[in-house]
Amino acid sequence: MMHIAGRLNWIEELPQDAQMAIRQRFVYRNLSAGDVIGEAGQPSEGMYQVQSGYIKMLADQPDGERALLLIYMRGNCFGESTVIAQRPHHHTTVAASAARIAFLNHEDFHDLYCQYPSIPEALCRKFATALSSMISFRETQSQANVGQRVARVLYNLAEVSDAQQVGQYREIDVPFTIADLSSFLGVTRQTVQKEISALKKRNLIYKLHGTWTVRDMSQLNSLTFQNEPAPHAKD
């Protein structure tokens, strides 16, 4: 499955004493949609965890546009790699909606990182998972057609949405645009719009008052695997 967002929360995996130590040092900040958290090229100040709302990770492109790379949701952490590697931000992070984030500064992060061995262990697992996901994404890009890829992203967004599912109906409360989908998938906006229109004609999705809704999660999920090549063994 192609994931633009996921529920990974490495802090939740830690023993209770390590979790409490992190949370005791967190500083909280409320954001409005559009607020910038970190700019590409700027020095890292620390790491963050999303408490509520959604955050977009964006890549600055030569033409001045910004491409969507990931959407962070409740529980997700970001910024750890810049702290560990002592490097500036490679990407820009922006609040996609009203959000609340927790912040852990450099000094506190390194103190806890050294004090609790479970923290570097959990981060190692997170980074390994991210690497595997990146490889899987590249494989999917080459094996699935555009229609499947659009359907998978929409299914993923609906799956992680905090909106309640009623039967096979699921509202998508994650803010996104056609431009977001096109930049994430590496195709034109016209191409994504064509696939969105096809899904509407099949009565699988609709948009009302700015909110997208999946009419049938099961059918949308089935569509993402139609005509997909058989999986092959991996090392």
Secondary structure, DSSP 8 states (H G I E B T S, - for coil): ---SS----GGGGS-HHHHHHHHHH-EEEEE-TT-EEE-TTS---EEEEEEES-EEEEEE-TTS-EEEEEEE-TT-EESHHHHHHT---SSEEEESSSEEEEEEEHHHHHHHHHH-THHHHHHHHHHHHHHHHHHHHHHHHHHS-HHHHHHHHHHHHHHH-SS-EETTEEEE-S---HHHHHHHHTS-HHHHHHHHHHHHHTTSEEEETTEEEES-HHHHHHHTTTT--------
